[in-house]
Amino acid sequence: MTQKSEETFKVKGEKLLGKVKELVREGNVRRIIIKDKKGKVLVEFPLTLGVVGAVLAPMLAAIGAIAALVTECSITIQREVEKK
């Protein structure tokens, strides 16, 4: 049985893209929500199993554009974790 958990990370704009790539590589992240420093949702991406290159490219381009516009933001992720 799986259960969802949430985590939030605060990052500077220039570190945003790298942090998102790192989270996607972890594999158990199911949703990424990027908010500005006031808490307003800028973008939200659902991730499914098997997300690869061609699907990730537009998402990463959008995140790169957001990173150029914000100085600080937060990334909230939803993970699926195995419940024992």
PEWOCOR-V499088 format. One record per residue. N is the residue number from 0. RES is the residue in three letters. PHI is phi as a letter, one per 40 degrees, with the letter a starting at -180 (999 if undefined). D_CENTER is the distance of its C-alpha to the mean C-alpha in Angstrom with 1 decimal. Layout:
n:N res:RES phi:PHI d_center:D_CENTER
n:N res:RES phi:PHI d_center:D_CENTER
This chain:
n:0 res:MET phi:999 d_center:23.6
n:1 res:THR phi:b d_center:19.9
n:2 res:GLN phi:b d_center:18.4
n:3 res:LYS phi:c d_center:15.1
n:4 res:SER phi:b d_center:13.8
n:5 res:GLU phi:b d_center:11.4
n:6 res:GLU phi:b d_center:10.4
n:7 res:THR phi:b d_center:9.6
n:8 res:PHE phi:b d_center:9.6
n:9 res:LYS phi:c d_center:11.5
n:10 res:VAL phi:b d_center:11.3
n:11 res:LYS phi:c d_center:13.8
n:12 res:GLY phi:d d_center:13.1
n:13 res:GLU phi:c d_center:14.5
n:14 res:LYS phi:c d_center:12.2
n:15 res:LEU phi:d d_center:8.8
n:16 res:LEU phi:c d_center:8.9
n:17 res:GLY phi:c d_center:10.2
n:18 res:LYS phi:c d_center:7.8
n:19 res:VAL phi:c d_center:4.9
n:20 res:LYS phi:d d_center:8.1
n:21 res:GLU phi:c d_center:9.2
n:22 res:LEU phi:c d_center:6.7
n:23 res:VAL phi:c d_center:7.4
n:24 res:ARG phi:c d_center:10.9
n:25 res:GLU phi:c d_center:11.3
n:26 res:GLY phi:g d_center:11.7
n:27 res:ASN phi:b d_center:11.7
n:28 res:VAL phi:c d_center:8.1
n:29 res:ARG phi:b d_center:8.9
n:30 res:ARG phi:a d_center:6.6
n:31 res:ILE phi:b d_center:3.3
n:32 res:ILE phi:b d_center:5.5
n:33 res:ILE phi:b d_center:6.4
n:34 res:LYS phi:b d_center:10.0
n:35 res:ASP phi:c d_center:13.0
n:36 res:LYS phi:c d_center:15.3
n:37 res:LYS phi:c d_center:17.3
n:38 res:GLY phi:g d_center:14.7
n:39 res:LYS phi:c d_center:14.7
n:40 res:VAL phi:c d_center:11.8
n:41 res:LEU phi:c d_center:11.3
n:42 res:VAL phi:a d_center:9.1
n:43 res:GLU phi:b d_center:7.7
n:44 res:PHE phi:b d_center:7.0
n:45 res:PRO phi:c d_center:8.7
n:46 res:LEU phi:b d_center:8.9
n:47 res:THR phi:b d_center:12.5
n:48 res:LEU phi:d d_center:14.6
n:49 res:GLY phi:g d_center:15.8
n:50 res:VAL phi:c d_center:13.2
n:51 res:VAL phi:b d_center:14.8
n:52 res:GLY phi:e d_center:15.7
n:53 res:ALA phi:c d_center:17.0
n:54 res:VAL phi:c d_center:14.3
n:55 res:LEU phi:c d_center:11.5
n:56 res:ALA phi:d d_center:13.7
n:57 res:PRO phi:c d_center:13.5
n:58 res:MET phi:c d_center:9.7
n:59 res:LEU phi:c d_center:9.8
n:60 res:ALA phi:c d_center:12.9
n:61 res:ALA phi:c d_center:11.6
n:62 res:ILE phi:c d_center:8.9
n:63 res:GLY phi:c d_center:12.1
n:64 res:ALA phi:c d_center:14.1
n:65 res:ILE phi:c d_center:12.2
n:66 res:ALA phi:d d_center:12.3
n:67 res:ALA phi:c d_center:16.0
n:68 res:LEU phi:c d_center:16.6
n:69 res:VAL phi:b d_center:15.2
n:70 res:THR phi:c d_center:16.5
n:71 res:GLU phi:b d_center:14.4
n:72 res:CYS phi:a d_center:11.3
n:73 res:SER phi:b d_center:9.2
n:74 res:ILE phi:b d_center:5.7
n:75 res:THR phi:b d_center:6.6
n:76 res:ILE phi:b d_center:5.8
n:77 res:GLN phi:b d_center:8.8
n:78 res:ARG phi:b d_center:10.7
n:79 res:GLU phi:b d_center:14.0
n:80 res:VAL phi:b d_center:16.7
n:81 res:GLU phi:c d_center:20.3
n:82 res:LYS phi:c d_center:22.7
n:83 res:LYS phi:c d_center:26.1
